[in-house]
Amino acid sequence: MTIPRTPSDPAGNSASPYGLPSEAEIASLASVWFPEFHESGEAGPAPSLYACSPEPVAPKVLPLGTTERDAPPLARSADPSLSRYVGNQSLAAIRADFPILGERVNGHDLVWLDNAATTQHPRAVIDRLVYFYEHENSNVHRGAHTLAARATDALEEARKTIARFIGAASPENIVFVRGTTEAINLAAHGYVKQFLKPGDEIILTMLEHHANIVPWQLIAEETGALIRAAPIDQSGQIILPAYEKLFNRRTRFASVTQVSNALGTITPAAEMAAIAHAHGVRILIDGAQAVSHLPVNVSALDADFYVFSGHKIFGPTGIGVLYGKKEVLDAARPYQGGGNMIADVTFERTLYQEPPAKFEAGTGNIADAVGLGAALEYVEAIGMENIALWEQELVEYGMRALVGVPGLRLIGTAPHKASVLSFVLDRYRNEEVGTYLNTQGIAVRAGHHCAQPVLRFLGLEGTVRPSVAFYNTFEELDRLVAALYALTRGGERKVW
């Protein structure tokens, strides 16, 4: 038995393969978003929203004993971030919406650059959770009382918001899960496994998070199927012709990330989906690192499954989304059994609800689903296109500044990047760098980021990974770079 095949889009799609605005649209906005390119009066190419050029800048060397607060300003500090607007909101107002950004850590104002691990919550999400528990808390769908009706309405409104946010055809395409990891396991065990036999193949890429590797290994072990991984180049970019060559008559499924959590690479997900469909193969797109940085439209991507986690997009932990096309959700088996997902049960047989209820056994994470809906509404009000433009400025600025730090090497320099500024620093363990930055109030991730295959391909066991969100500023990146200068030039050195 083979997985039902899907045709490629005969009409094609002229939109950006990354689900972002077209380059022409960006060019038309360049004079507004990037005025510095036009101050000279000379015509020139508009900056790309997708391209990052880690061109070195002359380093600002700190004298011995200076701190990050004494550091000279970097190139763009003359353009204060807090006076900038992201959409129709000032960055200062946006930051005021996030209470935790006012925290102090080790005597310093918090700089949160661990957004690839988890994002922070705006007041709108916190208040929505409080309101739910104070006024709506109940189980859903079958209660014959007012609070049950309120909770059910709140949950289903959140489902509608999510469907709208990612461009799904219907709220019935949206399944609530605990997060990206459970979503991928649901797709693997509930849908793909039933079609596999020995010798069949599943295509992944070298960029994948462990959550998009291990579930496929588990079902491969059970069925005798094989895993094949598409290669990348040294910059961290998918080699698309090599990806296409992996498809053959034994290929049964593909699963790819849209944005690498370790390198920040934006993959050509729409093109990869089109290649899979041209070979009659369905595809899952892991959007965990994409949804908070790029406009996403699952219909334009033509994803069969699309998955993401709430805590990656300013929502609560413990809640996530699996989007599936109607035909794949109809064909999938329930991942778990229990209450809520049944239409009728006898000891001889069980009849299941239609999707999405078929996959939502038991009492779900109702309040946090409602909180996720509030997070997406908050982001919608700012506009994902506006967020993507501002974050691209941050990424380009950060890369230009970081390469001037003595002994620092950027890891992941693909021309299309989002959020992530991974690096290694000569003579310092990654954990040592992360610990030192924490003493300066700067939160980054240090380790393998649950992406060991791609880091080992690059000859590494880990990196230091700052990662930005739209509430970050140039000045915070200045603090990061100044702290690294202080570490490399001051008395904190520890050679291993």
DAZI-V158175 format. One record per run of one state. SS is the DSSP state (~ for helix, > for strand, _ for the rest). FROM is the first residue (numbers start at 0). TO is the last residue. If there is no record, write none. Layout:
ss=SS from=FROM to=TO
ss=SS from=FROM to=TO
//
This chain:
ss=_ from=0 to=21
ss=~ from=22 to=32
ss=_ from=33 to=33
ss=~ from=34 to=36
ss=_ from=37 to=49
ss=> from=50 to=50
ss=_ from=51 to=66
ss=~ from=67 to=69
ss=_ from=70 to=79
ss=~ from=80 to=82
ss=_ from=83 to=83
ss=> from=84 to=85
ss=_ from=86 to=87
ss=> from=88 to=89
ss=~ from=90 to=95
ss=_ from=96 to=97
ss=~ from=98 to=101
ss=_ from=102 to=102
ss=> from=103 to=104
ss=_ from=105 to=106
ss=> from=107 to=108
ss=_ from=109 to=109
ss=> from=110 to=111
ss=_ from=112 to=112
ss=> from=113 to=113
ss=_ from=114 to=121
ss=~ from=122 to=134
ss=_ from=135 to=144
ss=~ from=145 to=165
ss=_ from=166 to=169
ss=~ from=170 to=172
ss=> from=173 to=176
ss=_ from=177 to=178
ss=~ from=179 to=194
ss=_ from=195 to=199
ss=> from=200 to=204
ss=_ from=205 to=208
ss=~ from=209 to=211
ss=_ from=212 to=212
ss=~ from=213 to=222
ss=_ from=223 to=224
ss=> from=225 to=229
ss=_ from=230 to=230
ss=> from=231 to=231
ss=_ from=232 to=236
ss=> from=237 to=237
ss=_ from=238 to=238
ss=~ from=239 to=244
ss=_ from=245 to=249
ss=> from=250 to=256
ss=_ from=257 to=257
ss=> from=258 to=258
ss=_ from=259 to=263
ss=> from=264 to=265
ss=_ from=266 to=267
ss=~ from=268 to=277
ss=_ from=278 to=280
ss=> from=281 to=285
ss=_ from=286 to=296
ss=~ from=297 to=300
ss=_ from=301 to=303
ss=> from=304 to=308
ss=~ from=309 to=311
ss=_ from=312 to=318
ss=> from=319 to=323
ss=_ from=324 to=324
ss=~ from=325 to=330
ss=_ from=331 to=340
ss=> from=341 to=344
ss=_ from=345 to=348
ss=> from=349 to=351
ss=_ from=352 to=355
ss=~ from=356 to=358
ss=_ from=359 to=364
ss=~ from=365 to=381
ss=_ from=382 to=382
ss=~ from=383 to=401
ss=_ from=402 to=406
ss=> from=407 to=409
ss=_ from=410 to=414
ss=> from=415 to=416
ss=_ from=417 to=418
ss=> from=419 to=424
ss=_ from=425 to=428
ss=~ from=429 to=438
ss=_ from=439 to=440
ss=> from=441 to=442
ss=_ from=443 to=443
ss=> from=444 to=446
ss=_ from=447 to=450
ss=~ from=451 to=456
ss=_ from=457 to=461
ss=> from=462 to=466
ss=_ from=467 to=472
ss=~ from=473 to=488
ss=_ from=489 to=495
//
